[in-house]
Amino acid sequence: MRRNDPQEFVDLGLGFVGFFGVAFVIITAVCELTGQPALAWALVSLVLVVVFIALLQARRRIAAARLRAEEARAGQNS
């Protein structure tokens, strides 16, 4: 991998957001089951899930762009 690889930064973001997303979903579930207020936890969980999905889409776009670039290079070389 290159040092300034965009996919590396997206993967790092996926790990970070994914970890905290799971943690906040668990906290939300525990709060709901124990009867404590959970609205703030649920909203944070929602934001983290939306950011995670956006990062997944960005990763797919990066992978597709790389594939197109490799195919274009292979077409030029043959």
N, C-alpha and C positions, 0 to 999 in steps of 0.2 A: 504494500500500500504506500501511496505517496504520503508525504508528511502533512500536506494541507488538503487531504482528501475530504470532500464534502460528505461522502457516505460515512466516513468515520465519525464525523461530528453528529450526524443523524443517528447512527447506532448508539453513540454515547447518550444522546438525548432520549432515545427509546428506553435504554436501560434505567436511566435516572427517573424519567416520568413513569415508566412501568412499575418500578419498585414502589414509588410513593403512591401511585394509583392503587395498587393492591393494598398497601397499608391503609390508605384512607377509606377504601371500600370495607375493609375489615372493621375499622373503627366505627364507620357508619352503621354496619350491621350490629355490632355490639351495643351501640347507643340505642338503636331501635329496639333491640331485644330486652334491654334493661329499663327502657322507659325514659331515658335521658333525652334532652333536646339534641336532634341530629340534623337540623336543617343546614347549618353551616358546614358540617362534615360532608353532607350529601352534595352540596353545591361545589365544594372543593373537589370531591370525587368526580363530579360531572365534568368540571373543567379539565381535570387531568386525563380523563378518558377521551375527551374531544382533542386535546393536544396530542395524545398518543396516536389517535387515528390520523391526525394531520401529519405526524411524523412518519407513520407507516406509508401514507400516500407519497410523501416526499421521497422516501427510500425507494419506492417502486418506480417513481419517475426518474430518479438518478440511475437505477439499474437499467431501465429501458433506454435511456439516452446513451449509456455506455454500450449496450448491445447494438444499437443503431450505428454508433461510431465504429465499433469493431467490424460490423458487417460492411460498412462503407470502405474501411481500410482493406478488408479482405477482397472486396470487389475491385479496388484499384490495383492491388498487387497481382491479381490473376489476369 
